[in-house]
């Protein structure tokens, strides 16, 4: 029979070790944006050893869906628990996860057709430099990835296709892939408050934000620039667009992982997706 003191000591050690493995999440941070002319909120996950080390970390930009904000992945996606567990189990490398708000002012990750609301420009010109200069983040492409769900899955496609020089991996989940044809642009413009855009501006917006169009026109030298992991449920209403993107990528011989699992367009599905996203991006962060 173990002495009570020894049992207590072992228990205290296990408790302390467990406690030490927890990362931190801040979900209501902000900084000023000149491009959007307002304070912009973001959430951030810092890995368990961030406060006790001096190292710099890879970064994952994790984008929320329509109707959520920067706290979506924290509150509903359980990013703290899932990331801590993945790092503790060594299925993911310690990383910083940045979750920006794309719900304030105008919803979405795109620039608008008239150039009055430039969220994408804000993301690349202000958000990324701000967080990568204020946290110990490795700034090489190899150590930077982007992922997101639904509207944020669309943002993941847009950003990695527009700037393959910046991201080593991209993981769109249940993605809204933009208008599937030029004819669908009118509906997109109506929903996003851009119905009065000129025909020329609508053509330009379609060229910029139709994922299918971008894939079909991708230069050969960009085909392997980004590692792709695409995931969508078999009961998801966005299944068609994701499947068409997969087919287009196959035809263009663009390497990618494509997963169809049982499930719909909901947080239950995305919480199950996140550990695989962390594993996939970590595989690129590692040296082989």
Rosetta blueprint (number, residue, H / E / L):
1 X L
2 X L
3 X L
4 X H
5 X H
6 X H
7 X H
8 X H
9 X H
10 X H
11 X H
12 X H
13 X H
14 X H
15 X H
16 X H
17 X H
18 X H
19 X H
20 X H
21 X L
22 X L
23 X L
24 X E
25 X E
26 X E
27 X E
28 X E
29 X E
30 X E
31 X E
32 X E
33 X E
34 X L
35 X L
36 X L
37 X L
38 X E
39 X E
40 X E
41 X E
42 X E
43 X E
44 X E
45 X E
46 X E
47 X L
48 X L
49 X L
50 X L
51 X L
52 X L
53 X L
54 X L
55 X L
56 X L
57 X E
58 X E
59 X E
60 X E
61 X E
62 X E
63 X E
64 X L
65 X L
66 X L
67 X L
68 X L
69 X L
70 X L
71 X L
72 X H
73 X H
74 X H
75 X H
76 X L
77 X L
78 X L
79 X H
80 X H
81 X H
82 X H
83 X H
84 X H
85 X H
86 X H
87 X H
88 X H
89 X L
90 X L
91 X L
92 X L
93 X L
94 X L
95 X E
96 X E
97 X E
98 X E
99 X E
100 X E
101 X L
102 X L
103 X L
104 X L
105 X L
106 X L
107 X L
108 X L
109 X L
110 X L
111 X E
112 X L
113 X L
114 X L
115 X L
116 X L
117 X L
118 X E
119 X H
120 X H
121 X H
122 X H
123 X H
124 X H
125 X H
126 X H
127 X H
128 X H
129 X H
130 X H
131 X H
132 X H
133 X H
134 X H
135 X L
136 X L
137 X E
138 X L
139 X L
140 X L
141 X H
142 X H
143 X H
144 X E
145 X E
146 X E
147 X E
148 X E
149 X E
150 X L
151 X H
152 X H
153 X H
154 X H
155 X H
156 X H
157 X H
158 X H
159 X H
160 X H
161 X H
162 X H
163 X L
164 X L
165 X L
166 X L
167 X L
168 X L
169 X E
170 X E
171 X E
172 X E
173 X E
174 X L
175 X L
176 X L
177 X L
178 X L
179 X L
180 X L
181 X L
182 X H
183 X H
184 X H
185 X H
186 X H
187 X H
188 X H
189 X H
190 X H
191 X H
192 X L
193 X L
194 X L
195 X L
196 X L
197 X L
198 X L
199 X H
200 X H
201 X H
202 X H
203 X H
204 X H
205 X H
206 X H
207 X H
208 X H
209 X H
210 X L
211 X H
212 X H
213 X H
214 X H
215 X H
216 X H
217 X L
218 X L
219 X L
220 X H
221 X H
222 X H
223 X L
224 X L
225 X L
226 X L
227 X E
228 X E
229 X E
230 X E
231 X E
232 X E
233 X E
234 X L
235 X L
236 X L
237 X L
238 X L
239 X H
240 X H
241 X H
242 X H
243 X H
244 X H
245 X H
246 X H
247 X H
248 X H
249 X H
250 X H
251 X H
252 X H
253 X L
254 X L
255 X L
256 X L
257 X E
258 X E
259 X E
260 X E
261 X E
262 X L
263 X L
264 X L
265 X L
266 X L
267 X H
268 X H
269 X H
270 X H
271 X H
272 X H
273 X H
274 X H
275 X H
276 X H
277 X H
278 X H
279 X H
280 X H
281 X H
282 X H
283 X H
284 X H
285 X H
286 X L
287 X L
288 X L
